[in-house]
Each structure stands twice: as C-alpha cells, then as structure tokens.
Amino acid sequence: MTQTPDTRMANPYSDTAAPSDTVVPWDPSGPAETHAEKALLFDYRQAANPVRPGLTEPIPYRCWGPELHSSGPSGVIPLDLSAELGVAGPATSPGLAAHFIRIQAGEGVRASAVATSSLFYVLSGSGRCDNRDADSNTSIRWETGDLFVLPAGGTPLLEADHDSVLYWVHDAPLLRYLGVAPTTPRFAPTHYRGEWLRSELHKLADQPGSERSNRLALLLANKDLPQTRTVTHVLWAMFGIGPAGARQAPHRHQSVALDLIVDCQPGVYTLVGTELNSDGSIRNPRRIDWEAGGAFITPPGHWHAHVNESDQPAYLLPIQDAGLQTYLRSLDIRFA
C-alpha cells in the first residue's frame, strides 16, 4: 500500500461550510449584453469526450494503507483526491468522499456532512451512533463488522466503548457539484449486523456450484428503495468473499468503486487495466496488493479481477455511486 500523510482532522464538514473552491455566482440581473460573453462552441470531434489530463481529470489509481488509522488521536481522516480531480474537497471520486474515523475509547467524533447518504462500516471496536434533529431521533449500537446507513439530516455523533475504526463514505461531493442541499430523507436509517452479513455470505459460498461463480457476494439493499435494490438511492454496497485459491474473471462497470479491504492474508491482490487480451485476461495489468484495513480505488470502465493466492478467505466491501448509476440506467456491468 502507498504511504499517505495523516490528514486527520476533528471534522472537515459542517452544515454551513462552503466548498473550498471559490465560485462566482451567476448574476441574472446583469446587463443583457454580458450574457453572451461566456458562450462557447467546440468541434464535436475534439470535445465529445473531455476526460483527459488537463481538462476533466481521469480518476487515478490510489491505495491507502491501514497505518493511517492504526494509531493516533480520535478524528476523521479523509481519503482526499480533490487536488488530482480538480474538484472541491474533500473528495475521493467526483461524487463520493471516503474517510477513516478513529475513535479512542470513551471519546466521540461528529460525522456530519451535507449529503443525502452516509454509510459507515465498523472495522474494529464498538460503540453507539446518535443522530438527533428536528425530524428524527436515531440511536444505533454498533460493533465490529456492522454496517449502517443514515439519510440526510442531523449531525451524527459516534461514541466508542473501545478503541474503534470506522470507514465512512458519503455523497457530499455530488451535491457540491450540483449546487444543491438535501431537503428530504429518501430512506430510513438502516443497520446491517455483521454477524448476519457473514452468516449469509458463508451460506452463499457453501451452495453447490458456487466455486464456478464469477464472484460470491451479497448486495446490500433497502426496503425503501425497491427499484434500484441498493443500500441507499445513491450508494451501492457489496459484501464479498474471495475463497482461498480463487481467481476471479475480469469485469468492469461505469461507476467508481471505493474498495475497503475488510480482511485478508498476504497473497491477495487485484489486477486492473483498460483492455483485455484475446483470451479474456487483462492486458498489461496493474497489480494492487491488499492489506487488511486498507482501501483502494477502481476507476470506472477499467477491467479488474481479484486474486487470492493465500490459504484463507479474503473479504472486500466495494462502495460505489451505483445507486445513482442504476437509476440512470448507465451502470453497464460487463464480464469477460
């Protein structure tokens, strides 16, 4: 894993904080003759795909190791790529922001953001999340392996009984880009207990013929969102297992994957690339070695395959903006 500076902070978000970049708002009362000054025209052949360095920056490969959260005071540690992406930060992709949250026993951390969806996965520890506002009074007891999602509203307080580390993803960068704020919760707070997730995943892995599956995983869904079958209306989450000795066939999708490595032994890695060979393998792949408690990015449209050369199962939790992509009918998952 790449060493990354510790950018821990008490809380990089507040409900009143403005984006870090400066944007001059459009003035509809300005002189009419100035309204045409910003109009541009481009040759379609040169401008149809602006995703390239120096314009709309491509999403880079990046890894973060568990040393980021293995020690230190309580705080929020953004996995921030806003400078590389040319967007207001913190942001890990154009639409999502990921963080580690470290909380010492007996302490608490606020995890509020101007977002429609916040997802928390408990890497270690136990504690309580309290989220109170004018419309709700939510209290969730969490422990290692649990996952829970919160809708817009309130300022969640995470309090730890024991030293704890959580992974937090939300969609504030998407809202900043749109210039909007959430007004209505789109789903109820939802708690996925770790014991239940592991039990159901192992049942799936034990089914006859499962060893021939491209992947063994559970998609987390919400009764409030029957159309997309996703964990929130914006976020998509999958809890997956890579059995010992497994070598997954390549696949790709048009959403960015923010991958959390829940658990693994040495010898587990992901191969990533933009093209396939004639035999279906990835051409000139980049190798990303896993570390338990680390995280990495899979850019959209890139072929990727997970490989487990260890003698123990490995567990991965990808978080994507695929709830939104599914609703737009643009996710486009393909398998080699």
VOBA-1610 file (N, C-alpha, C; in pm, whole numbers, padded with zeros to 5 digits, always signed):
BEGIN
Met+00083-00119+00000Met+00000+00000+00000Met+00088+00126+00000Thr+00044+00231-00067Thr+00117+00356-00072Thr+00105+00430+00060Gln+00217+00481+00111Gln+00213+00561+00231Gln+00144+00693+00201Thr+00052+00734+00285Thr-00022+00857+00266Thr-00013+00940+00393Pro+00014+01072+00381Pro+00023+01154+00500Pro-00105+01149+00581Asp-00090+01157+00714Asp-00205+01157+00804Asp-00267+01296+00803Thr-00385+01307+00743Thr-00453+01436+00734Thr-00572+01440+00828Arg-00557+01372+00943Arg-00665+01364+01040Arg-00711+01503+01081Met-00842+01517+01097Met-00898+01644+01143Met-01019+01614+01229Ala-01058+01711+01310Ala-01169+01690+01401Ala-01297+01662+01324Asn-01325+01740+01223Asn-01443+01720+01137Asn-01432+01816+01019Pro-01410+01767+00896Pro-01393+01856+00782Pro-01522+01910+00727Tyr-01635+01876+00787Tyr-01763+01915+00733Tyr-01847+01987+00838Ser-01932+02074+00792Ser-02039+02128+00876Ser-02153+02165+00784Asp-02270+02179+00840Asp-02387+02208+00758Asp-02382+02346+00696Thr-02293+02433+00747Thr-02287+02569+00694Thr-02158+02596+00619Ala-02070+02497+00612Ala-01941+02521+00547Ala-01958+02533+00397Ala-01886+02629+00337Ala-01888+02647+00192Ala-01781+02559+00130Pro-01794+02523+00002Pro-01689+02447-00065Pro-01556+02521-00059Ser-01446+02445-00067Ser-01316+02505-00051Ser-01275+02588-00172Asp-01335+02567-00290Asp-01301+02649-00404Asp-01394+02770-00408Thr-01351+02871-00483Thr-01429+02994-00493Thr-01505+02995-00624Val-01635+03009-00617Val-01720+03011-00735Val-01795+03143-00738Val-01783+03215-00852Val-01855+03341-00867Val-01995+03309-00917Pro-02099+03339-00837Pro-02236+03304-00879Pro-02281+03386-00999Trp-02366+03327-01079Trp-02423+03397-01194Trp-02519+03503-01143Asp-02511+03621-01202Asp-02596+03733-01163Asp-02701+03755-01271Pro-02825+03707-01251Pro-02929+03720-01355Pro-02971+03864-01378Ser-02931+03955-01292Ser-02970+04095-01310Ser-02867+04174-01387Gly-02759+04111-01432Gly-02654+04181-01504Gly-02701+04231-01640Pro-02623+04320-01702Pro-02660+04374-01834Pro-02676+04264-01937Ala-02776+04276-02021Ala-02806+04171-02118Ala-02691+04146-02214Glu-02614+04251-02247Glu-02506+04233-02344Glu-02393+04145-02290Thr-02387+04124-02156Thr-02283+04038-02099Thr-02322+03892-02097His-02448+03860-02125His-02495+03722-02112His-02438+03630-02219Ala-02385+03685-02326Ala-02327+03603-02432Ala-02177+03587-02418Glu-02115+03654-02321Glu-01970+03655-02313Glu-01911+03518-02278Lys-01987+03435-02207Lys-01934+03304-02167Lys-01975+03191-02261Ala-02047+03225-02366Ala-02090+03121-02462Ala-01970+03074-02543Leu-01960+02940-02559Leu-01850+02877-02633Leu-01906+02775-02731Leu-01829+02747-02835Leu-01860+02640-02929Leu-01733+02558-02952Phe-01749+02423-02960Phe-01637+02335-02988Phe-01675+02240-03101Asp-01576+02202-03177Asp-01592+02096-03275Asp-01622+01967-03200Tyr-01732+01903-03231Tyr-01773+01780-03161Tyr-01662+01677-03162Arg-01588+01668-03273Arg-01487+01564-03287Arg-01373+01581-03186Gln-01348+01702-03140Gln-01242+01726-03044Gln-01293+01739-02900Ala-01424+01756-02883Ala-01474+01789-02749Ala-01575+01689-02694Ala-01612+01587-02772Ala-01717+01496-02726Ala-01679+01420-02600Asn-01551+01389-02581Asn-01504+01319-02461Asn-01396+01403-02394Pro-01433+01487-02298Pro-01334+01574-02233Pro-01254+01509-02122Val-01273+01377-02098Val-01200+01311-01990Val-01057+01284-02036Arg-00968+01373-01998Arg-00826+01361-02030Arg-00748+01456-01940Pro-00620+01426-01917Pro-00541+01511-01827Pro-00542+01657-01871Gly-00560+01743-01774Gly-00562+01886-01802Gly-00700+01942-01829Leu-00799+01856-01845Leu-00936+01904-01870Leu-01028+01842-01764Thr-01102+01739-01798Thr-01174+01662-01696Thr-01082+01549-01654Glu-01020+01564-01538Glu-00912+01473-01497Glu-00964+01330-01481Pro-00895+01232-01540Pro-00934+01092-01517Pro-00919+01056-01370Ile-00993+00957-01326Ile-00984+00910-01188Ile-00860+00822-01174Pro-00771+00857-01081Pro-00643+00785-01072Pro-00656+00656-00991Tyr-00555+00569-01006Tyr-00537+00459-00913Tyr-00480+00517-00783Arg-00526+00465-00671Arg-00471+00512-00544Arg-00500+00408-00436Cys-00404+00390-00345Cys-00420+00298-00233Cys-00391+00373-00103Trp-00457+00330+00002Trp-00432+00382+00137Trp-00412+00263+00230Gly-00307+00265+00308Gly-00278+00154+00396Gly-00340+00168+00533Pro-00346+00059+00609Pro-00407+00062+00743Pro-00327+00143+00844Glu-00203+00180+00810Glu-00125+00261+00903Glu-00188+00398+00926Leu-00276+00440+00836Leu-00343+00569+00853Leu-00427+00575+00980His-00487+00462+01016His-00579+00462+01130His-00534+00368+01243Ser-00413+00316+01236Ser-00369+00217+01335Ser-00333+00279+01469Ser-00309+00410+01473Ser-00276+00477+01599Ser-00310+00625+01586Gly-00303+00694+01699Gly-00326+00838+01697Gly-00453+00877+01767Pro-00479+01008+01772Pro-00597+01058+01843Pro-00725+01034+01765Ser-00837+01060+01830Ser-00966+01049+01763Ser-00975+01155+01653Gly-01037+01120+01542Gly-01054+01216+01435Gly-01096+01152+01305Val-01125+01237+01208Val-01167+01195+01075Val-01048+01208+00981Ile-01022+01104+00901Ile-00907+01101+00810Ile-00962+01091+00667Pro-00974+01203+00595Pro-01027+01197+00457Pro-00930+01128+00362Leu-00982+01048+00273Leu-00904+00992+00163Leu-00927+01085+00045Asp-00854+01195+00044Asp-00887+01311-00038Asp-00804+01316-00166Leu-00872+01311-00281Leu-00808+01324-00412Leu-00860+01448-00486Ser-00912+01545-00412Ser-00974+01660-00479Ser-00875+01737-00564Ala-00749+01748-00521Ala-00650+01820-00600Ala-00625+01751-00734Glu-00612+01617-00730Glu-00589+01542-00854Glu-00710+01546-00947Leu-00831+01551-00889Leu-00953+01550-00970Leu-00995+01690-01012Gly-00938+01793-00953Gly-00977+01929-00986Gly-01116+01964-00939Val-01154+01915-00821Val-01288+01940-00766Val-01275+01995-00625Ala-01385+02049-00573Ala-01386+02092-00434Ala-01376+01970-00343Gly-01304+01983-00234Gly-01283+01867-00148Gly-01341+01885-00010Pro-01326+01782+00071Pro-01266+01652+00042Pro-01350+01569-00056Ala-01283+01493-00143Ala-01349+01407-00240Ala-01255+01294-00277Thr-01308+01173-00285Thr-01229+01058-00328Thr-01261+01021-00472Ser-01378+01059-00517Ser-01419+01048-00657Ser-01503+01172-00686Pro-01542+01195-00811Pro-01622+01315-00838Pro-01750+01324-00757Gly-01807+01208-00718Gly-01935+01212-00648Gly-01932+01165-00505Leu-01821+01105-00459Leu-01818+01045-00326Leu-01693+01087-00248Ala-01705+01083-00117Ala-01591+01107-00029Ala-01582+00993+00071Ala-01462+00935+00083Ala-01437+00826+00177Ala-01341+00873+00286His-01356+00814+00404His-01274+00851+00518His-01256+00730+00609Phe-01150+00734+00688Phe-01141+00651+00807Phe-01174+00740+00927Ile-01240+00683+01025Ile-01267+00753+01150Ile-01206+00670+01262Arg-01114+00730+01335Arg-01055+00663+01451Arg-01112+00728+01577Ile-01161+00645+01670Ile-01220+00697+01793Ile-01160+00622+01911Gln-01100+00694+02001Gln-01046+00631+02121Gln-01158+00599+02218Ala-01136+00498+02300Ala-01238+00454+02395Ala-01285+00570+02483Gly-01416+00583+02496Gly-01473+00687+02579Gly-01484+00822+02513Glu-01443+00831+02385Glu-01449+00959+02315Glu-01551+00952+02201Gly-01579+01067+02142Gly-01676+01073+02033Gly-01627+01162+01921Val-01679+01137+01802Val-01646+01215+01682Val-01774+01247+01608Arg-01791+01372+01569Arg-01903+01411+01485Arg-01872+01374+01340Ala-01971+01318+01271Ala-01953+01276+01132Ala-02068+01331+01049Ser-02076+01461+01041Ser-02186+01523+00967Ser-02136+01576+00834Ala-02221+01573+00735Ala-02187+01623+00603Ala-02316+01665+00533Val-02305+01759+00440Val-02420+01798+00358Val-02432+01693+00248Ala-02503+01585+00279Ala-02509+01469+00191Ala-02647+01406+00201Thr-02683+01329+00098Thr-02809+01256+00104Thr-02792+01120+00169Ser-02668+01066+00171Ser-02642+00930+00215Ser-02507+00923+00285Ser-02503+00864+00403Ser-02378+00834+00471Ser-02377+00686+00506Leu-02268+00620+00471Leu-02251+00477+00500Leu-02132+00460+00593Phe-02148+00378+00697Phe-02043+00350+00793Phe-02022+00199+00802Tyr-01895+00156+00794Tyr-01862+00017+00819Tyr-01764+00013+00935Val-01789-00076+01032Val-01708-00083+01154Val-01595-00184+01134Leu-01474-00134+01114Leu-01359-00222+01100Leu-01319-00284+01233Ser-01332-00208+01341Ser-01297-00261+01473Ser-01364-00177+01580Gly-01386-00239+01696Gly-01440-00167+01810Gly-01590-00181+01825Ser-01644-00100+01913Ser-01788-00099+01937Ser-01827+00037+01994Gly-01954+00069+01982Gly-01999+00198+02034Gly-02141+00227+01992Arg-02172+00355+01982Arg-02308+00399+01955Arg-02307+00519+01862Cys-02404+00523+01770Cys-02426+00639+01685Cys-02558+00704+01726Asp-02552+00828+01765Asp-02672+00906+01796Asp-02685+01017+01694Asn-02803+01027+01634Asn-02828+01130+01533Asn-02965+01190+01562Arg-02964+01311+01613Arg-03089+01377+01651Arg-03104+01507+01574Asp-03221+01527+01518Asp-03256+01656+01459Asp-03405+01678+01481Ala-03459+01778+01413Ala-03600+01812+01435Ala-03694+01702+01390Asp-03648+01616+01298Asp-03737+01517+01238Asp-03713+01375+01286Ser-03601+01348+01353Ser-03571+01209+01388Ser-03488+01203+01515Asn-03485+01083+01573Asn-03405+01056+01691Asn-03351+00914+01675Thr-03235+00902+01613Thr-03179+00772+01579Thr-03067+00735+01675Ser-03069+00613+01724Ser-02961+00560+01806Ser-02931+00418+01760Ile-02808+00393+01719Ile-02767+00262+01668Ile-02646+00215+01749Arg-02656+00097+01807Arg-02542+00033+01872Arg-02467-00048+01769Trp-02338-00022+01753Trp-02260-00091+01651Trp-02139-00163+01713Glu-02096-00267+01640Glu-01977-00342+01680Glu-01904-00386+01554Thr-01789-00450+01572Thr-01705-00489+01460Thr-01784-00569+01356Gly-01771-00529+01230Gly-01838-00598+01120Gly-01972-00541+01083Asp-02027-00452+01164Asp-02157-00392+01134Asp-02144-00285+01025Leu-02254-00264+00953Leu-02264-00157+00855Leu-02397-00087+00877Phe-02397+00046+00871Phe-02523+00119+00883Phe-02519+00241+00793Val-02638+00281+00748Val-02651+00397+00660Val-02748+00496+00722Leu-02718+00624+00702Leu-02801+00732+00753Leu-02841+00824+00639Pro-02965+00872+00636Pro-03008+00966+00533Pro-02968+01109+00569Ala-03010+01203+00488Ala-02982+01344+00512Ala-03044+01388+00644Gly-02976+01483+00710Gly-03031+01542+00830Gly-02954+01506+00955Gly-02944+01600+01047Gly-02880+01575+01173Gly-02728+01587+01167Thr-02666+01571+01283Thr-02521+01574+01296Thr-02479+01451+01377Pro-02457+01337+01312Pro-02431+01212+01384Pro-02311+01222+01478Leu-02327+01168+01598Leu-02219+01158+01695Leu-02186+01011+01714Leu-02060+00975+01686Leu-02012+00838+01704Leu-01931+00833+01833Glu-01975+00752+01927Glu-01907+00738+02056Glu-01860+00594+02072Ala-01734+00577+02112Ala-01673+00444+02117Ala-01666+00391+02260Asp-01705+00265+02278Asp-01684+00195+02405Asp-01540+00148+02417His-01484+00104+02304His-01346+00060+02295His-01282+00133+02177Asp-01148+00134+02170Asp-01082+00195+02054Asp-01144+00139+01927Ser-01183+00227+01836Ser-01262+00186+01720Ser-01212+00254+01593Val-01234+00184+01481Val-01207+00240+01349Val-01327+00212+01260Leu-01378+00316+01197Leu-01490+00303+01103Leu-01448+00358+00967Tyr-01511+00306+00865Tyr-01496+00356+00727Tyr-01624+00430+00693Trp-01612+00552+00642Trp-01727+00639+00619Trp-01725+00689+00475Val-01836+00669+00404Val-01850+00718+00266Val-01979+00796+00256His-01976+00911+00189His-02098+00990+00166His-02090+01059+00030Asp-02200+01121-00010Asp-02210+01178-00144Asp-02209+01331-00146Ala-02145+01395-00047Ala-02137+01541-00045Ala-02071+01599-00170Pro-01965+01537-00228Pro-01907+01595-00350Pro-02007+01606-00464Leu-02098+01510-00476Leu-02200+01517-00581Leu-02291+01637-00559Leu-02332+01660-00435Leu-02421+01771-00406Leu-02351+01905-00426Arg-02220+01912-00390Arg-02146+02035-00414Arg-02140+02068-00563Tyr-02118+01965-00644Tyr-02112+01988-00789Tyr-02246+02037-00843Leu-02355+01981-00794Leu-02488+02021-00840Leu-02532+02155-00782Gly-02465+02200-00675Gly-02505+02324-00611Gly-02636+02313-00536Val-02658+02197-00471Val-02784+02172-00403Val-02758+02124-00261Ala-02864+02123-00182Ala-02861+02066-00048Ala-02979+01971-00034Pro-02965+01864+00044Pro-03077+01769+00061Pro-03188+01832+00143Thr-03310+01802+00105Thr-03426+01856+00177Thr-03512+01748+00240Thr-03507+01626+00185Thr-03597+01519+00231Thr-03520+01388+00243Pro-03523+01322+00359Pro-03462+01189+00368Pro-03530+01092+00271Arg-03450+01014+00198Arg-03505+00923+00097Arg-03514+00780+00146Phe-03463+00753+00267Phe-03469+00619+00324Phe-03455+00634+00475Ala-03493+00533+00547Ala-03480+00535+00693Ala-03341+00486+00734Pro-03290+00531+00848Pro-03164+00474+00898Pro-03173+00321+00903Thr-03069+00255+00856Thr-03074+00109+00840Thr-02945+00047+00891His-02957-00063+00965His-02845-00128+01032His-02832-00271+00980Tyr-02715-00305+00925Tyr-02685-00440+00878Tyr-02584-00500+00976Arg-02628-00595+01056Arg-02541-00650+01160Arg-02434-00741+01098Gly-02312-00729+01149Gly-02200-00803+01094Gly-02218-00953+01102Glu-02272-01004+01212Glu-02294-01148+01226Glu-02388-01199+01118Trp-02492-01122+01087Trp-02587-01161+00982Trp-02521-01158+00844Leu-02441-01053+00816Leu-02373-01044+00687Leu-02281-01163+00664Arg-02200-01196+00764Arg-02106-01308+00750Arg-02180-01441+00734Ser-02284-01460+00814Ser-02360-01585+00808Ser-02420-01605+00669Glu-02484-01503+00616Glu-02548-01514+00484Glu-02444-01530+00373Leu-02330-01465+00387Leu-02226-01478+00285Leu-02169-01619+00284His-02148-01677+00400His-02096-01814+00406His-02198-01915+00354Lys-02328-01890+00378Lys-02430-01977+00320Lys-02423-01974+00167Leu-02401-01855+00113Leu-02390-01840-00031Leu-02268-01914-00084Ala-02156-01902-00014Ala-02033-01968-00058Ala-02043-02119-00049Asp-02127-02170+00041Asp-02141-02314+00060Asp-02239-02379-00037Gln-02310-02302-00116Gln-02406-02358-00210Gln-02334-02439-00318Pro-02393-02550-00362Pro-02331-02630-00469Pro-02310-02546-00595Gly-02192-02557-00653Gly-02161-02484-00775Gly-02110-02343-00754Ser-02103-02300-00628Ser-02060-02162-00603Ser-01916-02138-00647Glu-01836-02244-00647Glu-01696-02226-00686Glu-01681-02186-00833Arg-01786-02203-00911Arg-01780-02164-01053Arg-01833-02023-01077Ser-01879-01956-00973Ser-01934-01822-00988Ser-01824-01720-01011Asn-01856-01614-01088Asn-01759-01508-01110Asn-01724-01440-00979Arg-01823-01422-00894Arg-01797-01367-00762Arg-01901-01416-00664Leu-01862-01421-00537Leu-01951-01461-00430Leu-01970-01339-00340Ala-02089-01283-00344Ala-02108-01157-00274Ala-02256-01132-00248Leu-02281-01046-00150Leu-02416-01002-00117Leu-02429-00854-00152Leu-02534-00820-00224Leu-02567-00680-00245Leu-02657-00634-00131Leu-02619-00526-00066Leu-02699-00472+00043Leu-02810-00385-00015Ala-02933-00415+00023Ala-03048-00343-00031Ala-03130-00284+00083Asn-03230-00204+00046Asn-03311-00133+00143Asn-03457-00140+00101Lys-03545-00174+00194Lys-03687-00185+00162Lys-03747-00055+00111Asp-03685+00058+00146Asp-03734+00186+00098Asp-03699+00212-00048Leu-03613+00127-00107Leu-03562+00153-00242Leu-03575+00028-00329Pro-03699-00017-00356Pro-03717-00142-00430Pro-03674-00134-00576Gln-03671-00016-00632Gln-03641-00005-00775Gln-03495-00033-00806Thr-03403+00021-00725Thr-03261+00005-00754Thr-03197-00113-00681Arg-03259-00162-00574Arg-03202-00270-00493Arg-03062-00234-00445Thr-03048-00113-00392Thr-02920-00064-00345Thr-02932-00018-00200Val-02816+00003-00136Val-02814+00032+00007Val-02871+00170+00038Thr-02852+00269-00052Thr-02924+00395-00049Thr-02960+00429-00193His-03031+00538-00215His-03069+00573-00352His-02950+00619-00435Val-02838+00654-00370Val-02715+00694-00440Val-02606+00589-00425Leu-02590+00534-00306Leu-02480+00442-00278Leu-02517+00296-00306Trp-02419+00222-00349Trp-02427+00079-00375Trp-02320+00013-00289Ala-02353-00097-00223Ala-02256-00166-00138Ala-02266-00316-00160Met-02150-00382-00162Met-02143-00526-00183Met-02046-00584-00081Phe-02088-00687-00010Phe-02001-00757+00083Phe-01963-00889+00019Gly-01834-00903-00015Gly-01792-01019-00093Gly-01680-01097-00028Ile-01671-01224-00069Ile-01567-01314-00021Ile-01489-01367-00140Gly-01357-01373-00125Gly-01270-01439-00221Gly-01215-01563-00157Pro-01267-01681-00190Pro-01219-01805-00126Pro-01070-01826-00149Ala-01008-01901-00061Ala-00866-01934-00077Ala-00843-01997-00213Gly-00744-01947-00284Gly-00710-02001-00416Gly-00795-01951-00530Ala-00890-01864-00505Ala-00982-01818-00610Ala-00914-01716-00701Arg-00950-01721-00827Arg-00903-01625-00926Arg-01024-01578-01007Gln-01069-01458-00981Gln-01191-01407-01041Gln-01168-01366-01187Ala-01264-01396-01273Ala-01258-01349-01411Ala-01279-01198-01413Pro-01220-01126-01509Pro-01231-00981-01512Pro-01375-00934-01537His-01408-00817-01482His-01534-00750-01510His-01510-00599-01501Arg-01608-00521-01544Arg-01595-00376-01536Arg-01734-00314-01522His-01737-00187-01481His-01862-00112-01469His-01828+00036-01478Gln-01929+00118-01501Gln-01907+00260-01526Gln-01912+00344-01399Ser-01928+00284-01284Ser-01922+00357-01158Ser-01783+00342-01096Val-01745+00441-01015Val-01619+00433-00942Val-01639+00341-00822Ala-01543+00253-00797Ala-01550+00166-00679Ala-01449+00214-00576Leu-01498+00244-00456Leu-01412+00275-00341Leu-01408+00148-00257Asp-01299+00073-00271Asp-01289-00063-00217Asp-01224-00064-00079Leu-01296-00118+00019Leu-01243-00136+00153Leu-01204-00283+00170Ile-01080-00307+00210Ile-01032-00444+00233Ile-01063-00479+00378Val-01167-00555+00397Val-01212-00588+00533Val-01115-00682+00603Asp-01072-00786+00531Asp-00981-00884+00593Asp-00914-00964+00483Cys-00788-00998+00504Cys-00715-01083+00409Cys-00582-01122+00469Gln-00519-01221+00407Gln-00382-01261+00436Gln-00293-01218+00320Pro-00161-01213+00340Pro-00073-01180+00227Pro-00095-01276+00110Gly-00085-01223-00011Gly-00105-01304-00130Gly-00237-01277-00200Val-00309-01175-00154Val-00435-01137-00219Val-00411-01005-00293Tyr-00460-00995-00415Tyr-00437-00874-00493Tyr-00544-00857-00599Thr-00547-00738-00657Thr-00638-00707-00767Thr-00557-00668-00890Leu-00595-00719-01005Leu-00536-00680-01132Leu-00631-00585-01203Val-00578-00472-01253Val-00662-00369-01314Val-00599-00324-01444Gly-00681-00300-01546Gly-00633-00247-01673Gly-00747-00202-01760Thr-00714-00137-01870Thr-00816-00079-01957Thr-00856-00169-02074Glu-00778-00274-02102Glu-00805-00359-02218Glu-00789-00506-02182Leu-00851-00591-02266Leu-00841-00736-02248Leu-00760-00798-02360Asn-00694-00907-02328Asn-00631-00989-02431Asn-00736-01077-02496Ser-00700-01146-02603Ser-00795-01230-02676Ser-00845-01346-02591Asp-00769-01386-02489Asp-00812-01496-02403Asp-00897-01449-02285Gly-00930-01318-02279Gly-01013-01264-02172Gly-00937-01216-02050Ser-00804-01230-02048Ser-00724-01178-01938Ser-00698-01029-01959Ile-00657-00961-01853Ile-00634-00816-01861Ile-00497-00789-01921Arg-00494-00701-02021Arg-00369-00667-02089Arg-00288-00568-02005Asn-00161-00599-01985Asn-00069-00512-01910Asn-00132-00462-01779Pro-00173-00553-01692Pro-00246-00511-01572Pro-00156-00443-01469Arg-00217-00356-01392Arg-00155-00302-01272Arg-00197-00390-01156Arg-00103-00421-01067Arg-00133-00507-00952Arg-00147-00422-00826Ile-00257-00442-00754Ile-00282-00374-00627Ile-00286-00479-00518Asp-00185-00482-00434Asp-00178-00579-00325Asp-00265-00534-00209Trp-00339-00629-00153Trp-00431-00598-00044Trp-00359-00599+00091Glu-00408-00512+00180Glu-00373-00515+00321Glu-00502-00500+00400Ala-00524-00584+00498Ala-00644-00576+00578Ala-00655-00438+00643Gly-00771-00376+00628Gly-00792-00243+00682Gly-00750-00132+00590Gly-00703-00166+00470Gly-00666-00065+00370Gly-00780-00040+00272Ala-00754+00048+00177Ala-00857+00083+00078Ala-00788+00119-00053Phe-00862+00105-00163Phe-00809+00144-00294Phe-00925+00182-00386Ile-00891+00243-00499Ile-00990+00289-00597Ile-00982+00202-00722Thr-01098+00165-00776Thr-01106+00106-00910Thr-01174+00208-01000Pro-01103+00267-01097Pro-01164+00369-01183Pro-01276+00312-01269Pro-01368+00396-01313Pro-01480+00348-01396Pro-01431+00300-01532Gly-01494+00192-01581Gly-01461+00140-01712Gly-01337+00055-01718His-01265+00039-01607His-01142-00041-01607His-01175-00186-01571Trp-01120-00277-01649Trp-01135-00419-01618Trp-01057-00450-01491His-01114-00534-01404His-01044-00571-01282His-01083-00712-01239Ala-00989-00778-01173Ala-01008-00915-01127Ala-00938-00931-00994His-01004-00996-00898His-00947-01019-00765His-00889-01161-00759Val-00771-01173-00703Val-00699-01300-00696Val-00659-01327-00551Asn-00686-01449-00504Asn-00650-01488-00368Asn-00556-01607-00374Glu-00427-01582-00359Glu-00327-01689-00360Glu-00291-01735-00219Ser-00365-01686-00118Ser-00340-01729+00019Ser-00422-01854+00050Asp-00407-01904+00171Asp-00482-02024+00212Asp-00600-01989+00301Gln-00639-01859+00304Gln-00752-01816+00385Gln-00845-01729+00299Pro-00975-01726+00329Pro-01066-01639+00253Pro-01034-01492+00277Ala-01067-01410+00180Ala-01048-01265+00190Ala-01184-01197+00172Tyr-01201-01081+00235Tyr-01330-01012+00233Tyr-01311-00869+00185Leu-01402-00826+00097Leu-01394-00693+00035Leu-01530-00626+00041Leu-01528-00494+00064Leu-01651-00415+00065Leu-01635-00298-00032Pro-01678-00314-00158Pro-01677-00200-00250Pro-01799-00111-00227Ile-01776+00020-00227Ile-01883+00119-00220Ile-01877+00199-00350Gln-01991+00215-00415Gln-01995+00287-00542Gln-02113+00385-00542Asp-02110+00478-00639Asp-02227+00564-00662Asp-02325+00496-00757Ala-02328+00364-00754Ala-02406+00286-00850Ala-02555+00286-00820Gly-02597+00333-00702Gly-02740+00353-00683Gly-02790+00458-00781Leu-02716+00566-00792Leu-02749+00670-00890Leu-02733+00618-01032Gln-02624+00545-01058Gln-02600+00492-01192Gln-02709+00393-01233Thr-02755+00312-01139Thr-02863+00219-01169Thr-02991+00293-01205Tyr-03023+00396-01128Tyr-03142+00476-01156Tyr-03133+00542-01293Leu-03013+00584-01333Leu-02992+00647-01464Leu-02979+00545-01577Arg-02978+00416-01542Arg-02964+00306-01641Arg-02830+00313-01713Ser-02725+00350-01642Ser-02594+00370-01707Ser-02483+00290-01642Leu-02513+00197-01549Leu-02407+00126-01479Leu-02325+00036-01572Asp-02391-00038-01659Asp-02324-00114-01766Asp-02219-00212-01713Ile-02258-00305-01626Ile-02167-00407-01577Ile-02143-00510-01688Arg-02015-00541-01711Arg-01979-00640-01814Arg-01878-00738-01757Phe-01886-00863-01803Phe-01796-00968-01757Phe-01719-01023-01876Ala-01590-01047-01853Ala-01507-01104-01959Ala-01546-01249-01981
//
